[in-house]
Amino acid sequence: MAHSAKTNSLEEFWVPFTDNREFKAAPRLITKGEGLYMTDQNGGRLIDGSSGLFCCPAGHCHPKIVSAVHQAMLQTTFVSSFGTSHPLSFALAERVARLLPEQFKHIFFVNSGSEAVDTALKMVMAYHSALGRDRTRFVSRERAYHGVNMGGVSLSGMVNNRKAFPSVLPNVVLMRHTWSKDELFVRGQPETGAELADDLQRMVDTYGAQSIAACFVEPVAGSTGVLVPPKGYLERLRRICDKNDILLVFDEVITGFGRIGGKFASDRFSVTPDIITMAKALTNGSIPMGAVAASDRVYDTILDAAAPGTIEFFHGYTYSGHPAACAAGLAALEVYEEEALFQRAADLSDYFLDAVFSLKGHPKIRDIRGIGSVAGIELVSNGKPGQRGTQMQKELFWNGMHVKFTGDAAILAPMFIAEKSHIDEILDKFAKTLNGLVV
């Protein structure tokens, strides 16, 4: 007998990263998005305080991006990237490369940040294999988030992302995270903590440099609650990697495309890695897409090791460089440039951070951290970690605002099209909801 779906049933969709039983009893549904605002199923209006999931700096449903995707799909809805391609993929790769340091001329397209991290892992392996090395160890960091594919889960330093999935990659070791309870409410980069980068040197001393393939870091650890690197920390990681021929990978899925000031973290912190992962704002969140930028050294090493007429890198996805995604990416990057959105975000950063840090002293706030156009507000736990943050997120929704929470940490990331009045609205709704929180 054919299955007959119930009208308006919520049962069939398994909602990710969500308490499904609670959600389906009291759903929070978005039916429309436009600019900085969204509409819920009851017609309520919400301001988006986290740019979706940090991916929509130009606002929801930007007409130029919508039109570009429509026009691209009138031409072709799919082209295999295995042995063929299409002009938009090359145009977007060239446009992305323009935003990166000069030595990044090679862009590999994927469909998400998680796929970007797994692809970067394979690039690292291929690079060392091309040099005849047997380097199988990877260094990551406590509180790290590198997506949810098995490679990223293996690198993860967030326990809830790992504990139900024990079969991960072996030989991953974790450096300490950089947050300190002795240095709270620091705006921008903390003055102390650069020596934590020496954990990488300890890994070298313990396991031998010849066993370590790469060090993966988020320049600003985003999903864990915005941990900004101490001054000198990334520079020290770069020096240790250089000394030991270890590849340095920046996971810029959140920090890329103007979020922390500068175009990418390599701009903001003047530290250049060997591989960069990106996603989210690449298409303004309009179509799923990610990318990995390989330095000339990595790309040339892998290609030069392959015999002529053979595939150099045995990796790819069915939807790598999909025409609609490439069209969305090209349009998004044009919007960022034409509307000077990176500069607008930088110009609004001080006002945004002033507003966020004005909450210092609230009895329910443990810490505030921020840089550029992203800030973490960590709530005081009520003794049940994550309960207060989860309840706050739900109540914010019904009070007219979307904000991403990880446990008890809210992550504010306003759109780059925001005005001062929007920042005021975000902080006003946040403060009023926090004041009324009873858990």
C-alpha positions as CSV (number, residue, x, y, z in Angstrom):
1,M,0.0,0.0,0.0
2,A,1.4,3.4,-0.9
3,H,2.3,5.7,2.0
4,S,-0.1,8.5,2.5
5,A,1.5,11.5,4.3
6,K,-0.5,13.4,6.8
7,T,-1.4,17.0,5.8
8,N,1.0,19.4,7.6
9,S,2.7,16.6,9.4
10,L,5.9,17.5,11.2
11,E,6.9,14.0,12.0
12,E,8.7,13.0,8.8
13,F,11.5,15.6,8.9
14,W,14.3,14.8,11.3
15,V,15.4,18.3,12.3
16,P,19.2,18.6,12.7
17,F,20.8,19.8,16.0
18,T,17.3,20.0,17.5
19,D,15.3,18.5,20.4
20,N,12.8,17.0,17.9
21,R,10.2,15.9,20.5
22,E,10.0,19.4,22.0
23,F,10.2,21.2,18.6
24,K,7.4,19.2,17.1
25,A,5.2,19.9,20.1
26,A,5.8,23.7,19.7
27,P,7.3,24.3,16.3
28,R,9.2,27.5,15.4
29,L,8.8,27.8,11.6
30,I,10.1,30.5,9.3
31,T,7.8,31.2,6.3
32,K,9.6,34.2,4.7
33,G,12.8,36.2,4.8
34,E,13.6,39.6,3.5
35,G,16.6,41.7,4.4
36,L,17.3,41.7,8.1
37,Y,13.9,40.2,9.0
38,M,12.0,36.9,8.9
39,T,8.4,36.0,9.4
40,D,7.2,33.1,11.5
41,Q,4.2,30.8,10.9
42,N,1.9,33.1,13.0
43,G,2.9,36.2,11.0
44,G,5.3,37.4,13.7
45,R,8.3,39.4,12.7
46,L,11.8,38.5,13.8
47,I,15.1,40.4,13.3
48,D,18.0,38.0,12.5
49,G,20.7,38.6,15.0
50,S,23.0,35.9,13.8
51,S,22.8,36.3,10.0
52,G,21.1,32.9,9.8
53,L,24.0,30.8,10.8
54,F,26.6,33.5,10.1
55,C,26.0,33.1,6.4
56,C,23.7,35.9,5.2
57,P,25.6,39.2,5.6
58,A,23.8,40.8,2.6
59,G,20.3,39.9,4.0
60,H,17.7,37.3,3.2
61,C,16.5,36.9,-0.4
62,H,18.7,39.5,-1.9
63,P,17.1,40.2,-5.3
64,K,20.4,40.2,-7.3
65,I,21.3,36.7,-6.0
66,V,17.8,35.4,-6.5
67,S,17.9,36.7,-10.1
68,A,21.3,35.3,-10.8
69,V,20.4,31.8,-9.7
70,H,17.2,31.9,-11.8
71,Q,19.0,33.0,-14.9
72,A,21.7,30.3,-14.4
73,M,19.1,27.6,-14.1
74,L,17.4,28.7,-17.3
75,Q,20.7,27.7,-19.0
76,T,21.6,24.5,-17.2
77,T,20.5,22.8,-14.0
78,F,23.4,20.4,-13.7
79,V,26.9,19.9,-15.2
80,S,29.1,17.0,-14.0
81,S,32.4,18.3,-12.6
82,F,34.1,15.0,-13.3
83,G,35.9,15.6,-16.5
84,T,33.7,18.5,-17.6
85,S,32.7,21.8,-16.1
86,H,31.0,25.1,-17.0
87,P,32.2,28.7,-17.3
88,L,30.6,29.9,-14.0
89,S,32.8,27.6,-11.9
90,F,36.0,29.1,-13.3
91,A,34.6,32.6,-13.0
92,L,33.8,32.1,-9.3
93,A,37.1,30.4,-8.5
94,E,38.9,33.4,-10.0
95,R,36.7,35.8,-8.0
96,V,37.3,34.0,-4.7
97,A,41.1,33.9,-5.4
98,R,41.1,37.7,-5.7
99,L,40.0,38.0,-2.1
100,L,42.8,35.8,-0.8
101,P,46.6,36.2,-0.4
102,E,48.5,36.1,-3.6
103,Q,49.7,32.5,-3.3
104,F,46.1,31.1,-3.2
105,K,45.2,30.6,-6.9
106,H,43.5,27.2,-6.7
107,I,39.9,26.8,-5.4
108,F,38.2,23.4,-5.0
109,F,34.4,23.6,-4.7
110,V,32.3,21.5,-2.3
111,N,28.8,21.9,-0.8
112,S,29.3,22.8,2.8
113,G,31.9,23.7,5.4
114,S,31.9,20.1,6.7
115,E,32.8,18.9,3.2
116,A,35.4,21.6,3.0
117,V,37.2,20.3,6.1
118,D,37.1,16.7,4.9
119,T,38.5,17.9,1.6
120,A,41.3,19.8,3.3
121,L,42.2,16.7,5.3
122,K,42.5,14.8,2.0
123,M,44.6,17.6,0.5
124,V,47.0,17.4,3.4
125,M,47.3,13.7,3.0
126,A,47.8,13.9,-0.7
127,Y,50.5,16.6,-0.2
128,H,52.6,14.5,2.1
129,S,52.0,11.4,0.0
130,A,53.3,13.3,-3.0
131,L,56.5,14.0,-1.1
132,G,56.8,10.3,-0.1
133,R,56.1,11.0,3.6
134,D,54.0,8.9,6.0
135,R,52.5,11.7,8.1
136,T,49.3,10.5,9.7
137,R,48.8,12.7,12.8
138,F,46.6,15.8,12.9
139,V,46.6,18.5,15.5
140,S,43.4,20.3,16.4
141,R,42.2,22.1,19.5
142,E,39.9,21.8,22.5
143,R,36.5,23.4,21.8
144,A,37.1,23.3,18.1
145,Y,34.3,22.9,15.6
146,H,35.2,21.7,12.2
147,G,31.8,20.5,10.8
148,V,30.0,17.2,11.2
149,N,31.4,14.9,8.6
150,M,33.6,12.2,10.0
151,G,36.8,14.1,9.4
152,G,35.5,17.2,11.1
153,V,34.1,15.2,14.0
154,S,37.5,13.6,14.4
155,L,39.1,17.1,14.7
156,S,36.3,18.3,17.0
157,G,37.0,19.5,20.5
158,M,33.4,19.9,21.4
159,V,32.4,16.8,23.4
160,N,28.7,16.6,22.4
161,N,29.7,16.5,18.7
162,R,31.8,13.4,19.4
163,K,30.4,11.3,22.2
164,A,27.8,9.4,20.2
165,F,30.2,8.7,17.4
166,P,33.1,6.8,18.7
167,S,34.5,5.5,15.3
168,V,36.5,8.6,14.3
169,L,39.9,9.0,12.7
170,P,42.8,7.9,14.9
171,N,45.9,10.0,15.6
172,V,44.2,13.3,16.2
173,V,45.6,15.2,19.2
174,L,44.2,18.4,20.7
175,M,45.9,21.5,21.9
176,R,44.3,23.5,24.7
177,H,41.7,26.1,23.8
178,T,42.5,29.8,24.4
179,W,39.7,30.9,26.7
180,S,40.7,31.9,30.3
181,K,38.4,32.4,33.2
182,D,41.1,34.8,34.6
183,E,40.6,37.1,31.6
184,L,36.9,37.9,31.2
185,F,35.1,40.5,29.1
186,V,38.0,41.1,26.8
187,R,37.2,43.0,23.6
188,G,39.3,41.9,20.6
189,Q,42.4,39.9,21.1
190,P,43.5,39.0,24.7
191,E,46.9,40.4,25.7
192,T,48.0,37.1,27.2
193,G,47.9,33.5,26.1
194,A,50.2,33.4,23.0
195,E,52.2,30.7,24.8
196,L,49.3,28.3,24.4
197,A,50.5,27.9,20.8
198,D,53.5,26.1,22.3
199,D,51.2,23.1,22.7
200,L,51.9,22.4,19.0
201,Q,55.6,22.3,19.8
202,R,54.8,19.9,22.6
203,M,53.1,17.6,20.1
204,V,56.2,17.8,17.9
205,D,58.5,17.0,20.9
206,T,56.2,14.1,21.9
207,Y,55.3,12.5,18.6
208,G,58.0,13.8,16.3
209,A,57.5,16.3,13.5
210,Q,57.9,13.5,10.9
211,S,54.5,12.1,12.1
212,I,52.4,15.4,12.1
213,A,50.7,16.3,8.8
214,A,48.8,19.5,9.7
215,C,47.5,21.8,12.4
216,F,43.8,22.8,11.9
217,V,42.5,25.9,13.7
218,E,39.6,28.3,13.5
219,P,41.3,31.7,13.6
220,V,38.4,32.8,15.8
221,A,36.7,29.7,17.3
222,G,33.1,30.6,16.4
223,S,30.6,27.9,17.1
224,T,31.9,27.3,20.6
225,G,31.1,30.9,21.6
226,V,33.6,33.2,19.9
227,L,37.1,32.6,21.3
228,V,39.4,35.3,19.9
229,P,43.0,34.3,19.6
230,P,45.5,36.0,22.0
231,K,47.9,38.4,20.4
232,G,50.8,36.5,18.9
233,Y,49.1,33.1,19.1
234,L,48.5,32.5,15.4
235,E,51.9,34.0,14.5
236,R,53.5,31.4,16.9
237,L,51.6,28.6,15.3
238,R,52.8,29.7,11.9
239,R,56.4,29.7,13.0
240,I,56.2,26.2,14.6
241,C,54.6,24.8,11.4
242,D,57.3,26.4,9.2
243,K,60.1,25.0,11.4
244,N,58.7,21.5,11.2
245,D,57.2,21.5,7.7
246,I,53.6,21.0,9.1
247,L,50.8,22.4,7.0
248,L,48.7,25.1,8.7
249,V,45.0,25.0,7.9
250,F,42.6,27.9,8.7
251,D,39.0,26.9,9.0
252,E,37.4,30.2,7.9
253,V,33.8,28.9,7.4
254,I,32.6,31.6,9.8
255,T,35.5,34.1,9.8
256,G,35.7,34.4,6.0
257,F,34.2,37.1,3.8
258,G,34.4,40.1,6.1
259,R,33.0,38.8,9.4
260,I,36.0,39.7,11.7
261,G,37.3,42.7,9.8
262,G,39.4,42.3,6.6
263,K,38.4,39.9,3.9
264,F,39.7,36.8,5.7
265,A,41.5,36.1,8.9
266,S,44.8,36.1,7.0
267,D,44.1,39.8,6.4
268,R,42.9,40.6,9.9
269,F,45.7,38.9,11.7
270,S,48.5,39.1,9.0
271,V,49.1,35.3,9.2
272,T,48.9,33.2,6.0
273,P,48.1,29.5,6.3
274,D,48.7,26.8,3.7
275,I,45.0,25.8,3.1
276,I,41.8,27.8,3.8
277,T,38.3,26.3,4.1
278,M,35.3,28.5,3.6
279,A,31.5,28.2,3.1
280,K,28.4,30.1,4.5
281,A,28.8,33.7,3.2
282,L,30.3,32.4,0.0
283,T,26.8,32.4,-1.5
284,N,25.2,34.6,1.2
285,G,23.6,31.4,2.4
286,S,21.5,31.3,-0.7
287,I,22.6,27.9,-2.1
288,P,24.7,25.3,-0.2
289,M,28.3,25.7,-1.2
290,G,31.8,25.6,0.3
291,A,35.3,25.8,-1.0
292,V,38.9,24.9,-0.1
293,A,41.7,27.3,-1.2
294,A,45.1,25.6,-1.7
295,S,48.3,27.5,-1.7
296,D,50.5,27.2,-4.8
297,R,52.9,25.0,-2.8
298,V,50.2,22.5,-1.9
299,Y,48.6,22.5,-5.4
300,D,51.8,22.2,-7.3
301,T,53.2,19.5,-5.1
302,I,50.1,17.3,-5.6
303,L,50.0,17.9,-9.4
304,D,53.7,17.5,-10.0
305,A,53.7,14.1,-8.3
306,A,51.1,12.6,-10.7
307,A,52.1,11.0,-14.0
308,P,51.0,13.0,-17.1
309,G,47.5,12.0,-18.3
310,T,46.3,10.8,-14.8
311,I,44.0,12.2,-12.3
312,E,46.1,14.1,-9.7
313,F,43.6,14.3,-6.8
314,F,41.1,11.4,-6.4
315,H,38.3,13.4,-4.7
316,G,35.2,15.3,-5.6
317,Y,31.4,15.6,-5.1
318,T,28.6,15.1,-7.5
319,Y,27.5,18.7,-6.9
320,S,31.0,20.3,-6.7
321,G,30.7,23.7,-8.5
322,H,27.0,23.3,-9.2
323,P,25.8,26.0,-11.7
324,A,23.2,27.5,-9.4
325,A,25.7,27.6,-6.5
326,C,28.3,29.3,-8.7
327,A,25.8,31.8,-9.9
328,A,24.8,32.6,-6.3
329,G,28.5,32.9,-5.3
330,L,29.3,35.3,-8.1
331,A,26.3,37.4,-7.4
332,A,27.0,37.4,-3.6
333,L,30.6,38.6,-4.1
334,E,29.4,41.3,-6.5
335,V,26.9,42.5,-3.9
336,Y,29.6,42.6,-1.2
337,E,31.7,44.7,-3.5
338,E,29.0,47.0,-5.0
339,E,27.4,47.7,-1.6
340,A,30.8,47.9,0.1
341,L,29.5,45.5,2.7
342,F,32.9,44.5,4.2
343,Q,33.7,48.2,4.8
344,R,30.2,48.8,6.2
345,A,30.6,45.9,8.6
346,A,34.0,47.3,9.7
347,D,32.5,50.8,10.2
348,L,29.7,49.4,12.4
349,S,32.0,47.2,14.4
350,D,32.7,49.6,17.2
351,Y,29.1,50.5,17.7
352,F,28.1,46.8,17.7
353,L,30.8,45.8,20.2
354,D,30.0,48.9,22.4
355,A,26.4,47.8,22.5
356,V,27.3,44.1,23.3
357,F,29.8,45.0,26.0
358,S,27.3,47.4,27.6
359,L,25.7,44.2,29.0
360,K,28.7,43.6,31.2
361,G,27.7,43.4,34.8
362,H,24.4,41.7,34.2
363,P,24.0,39.0,36.8
364,K,23.1,36.3,34.3
365,I,26.2,37.0,32.1
366,R,29.4,35.2,32.7
367,D,31.6,36.6,29.9
368,I,31.4,38.6,26.7
369,R,33.9,38.2,23.8
370,G,33.9,39.8,20.4
371,I,35.8,41.0,17.4
372,G,34.7,42.6,14.1
373,S,31.1,41.7,13.6
374,V,30.7,38.7,15.8
375,A,30.4,38.4,19.6
376,G,29.8,35.7,22.1
377,I,27.7,36.3,25.2
378,E,28.1,33.4,27.7
379,L,25.3,33.1,30.2
380,V,25.9,32.0,33.8
381,S,24.9,28.3,34.0
382,N,21.9,27.5,36.2
383,G,23.7,24.2,37.2
384,K,22.4,22.3,34.2
385,P,24.8,23.3,31.3
386,G,23.0,24.4,28.2
387,Q,19.5,24.6,29.7
388,R,19.5,28.4,30.2
389,G,20.9,29.0,26.7
390,T,18.4,26.7,25.1
391,Q,15.4,28.3,26.9
392,M,16.8,31.8,26.0
393,Q,17.0,30.9,22.3
394,K,13.3,29.7,22.3
395,E,12.0,32.8,24.2
396,L,14.0,35.1,21.9
397,F,12.2,33.6,18.9
398,W,8.8,34.4,20.3
399,N,10.1,37.8,21.4
400,G,11.0,38.6,17.8
401,M,14.6,37.7,17.3
402,H,16.7,34.8,16.0
403,V,20.0,34.2,17.7
404,K,22.3,31.1,17.5
405,F,23.2,29.5,20.8
406,T,25.8,26.8,21.6
407,G,25.0,25.6,25.1
408,D,24.8,28.7,27.2
409,A,26.7,30.9,24.8
410,A,24.8,33.2,22.4
411,I,26.6,34.1,19.2
412,L,25.6,37.5,17.8
413,A,26.6,38.2,14.2
414,P,24.6,41.0,12.6
415,M,24.2,41.3,8.9
416,F,26.5,43.7,7.2
417,I,23.5,45.7,5.9
418,A,22.5,46.5,9.5
419,E,22.2,50.1,10.7
420,K,22.8,51.3,14.2
421,S,19.0,51.1,14.8
422,H,19.1,47.4,14.0
423,I,22.0,46.9,16.5
424,D,19.9,48.7,19.1
425,E,16.9,46.5,18.3
426,I,19.0,43.3,18.6
427,L,20.5,44.3,22.0
428,D,17.2,45.6,23.3
429,K,15.4,42.3,22.6
430,F,18.3,40.3,24.0
431,A,18.4,42.3,27.2
432,K,14.6,42.2,27.8
433,T,14.5,38.5,27.1
434,L,17.4,37.8,29.4
435,N,15.8,39.9,32.2
436,G,12.6,37.9,31.9
437,L,14.3,34.5,31.8
438,V,13.2,32.3,34.8
439,V,15.3,29.2,34.3
